[in-house]
Amino acid sequence: MADVRVDVNLDTSKAEAEAKTFKGKMEGVFGDIAKVAGGILAAGAAQQIGGFLKSAVEGAMEEEAATKRLEQALRNAGGAFDENTAKVNAAIDAGQKKAFTDDQVRDSFQQLLAATGDVNEALDRQKLAMDLSRGAGISLEQASKMVGKVTEENVDAFKRMGINIKDGATEAEALATVQAKFAGQSDAYAKSTAGQFEQA
């Protein structure tokens, strides 16, 4: 009987040792898995951060290029450069309060400046373009094109929007008709939930 008891104890000790070894191996395996998973997560986070930084750099470069284009457009327009720059910057701030991006306002102004050849006229028409954009549910770029030059094509587009511009109307009369229909639309949109969200 004594031999059996010793054998049982030996077997138990051996089993415990093997169990401990197995447990150690499994902990090692799970530890390695955790390290690999952690590495994958860290790599993913690093990749996302890298992508964000790349986008930020590209955005900054595009912003700089757009600013340079605007500066050159203002220089080409003539007049008091610093004064005109201040006016355009004020228009960009006002546009952002109406839930337009600085890029949208800048591009709109350049489009209108090219169409009118006058800084003040371009800024006046931009206010109308903002109202038209919000009232008609079209982009600021499209609205700027429509009010930049009143062509027969644009008059037809206005008619499709329910704006009846009389035959033979001057450009000023046509723009006044558009203003009468859409005045205040950009301010109203800016106060809406969607407008507030876009501003934020």
Salt bridges, closest charged atoms under 4 A:
GLU63 OE2 - ARG106 NH2 2.87
GLU83 OE2 - LYS87 NZ 3.51
ASP102 OD2 - ARG106 NH2 3.55
ASP103 OD1 - ARG106 NH1 2.71
GLU121 OE2 - ARG125 NE 2.67
ASP167 OD1 - LYS159 NZ 3.81
GLU171 OE1 - ARG125 NH2 2.99
ASP187 OD1 - LYS98 NZ 3.65
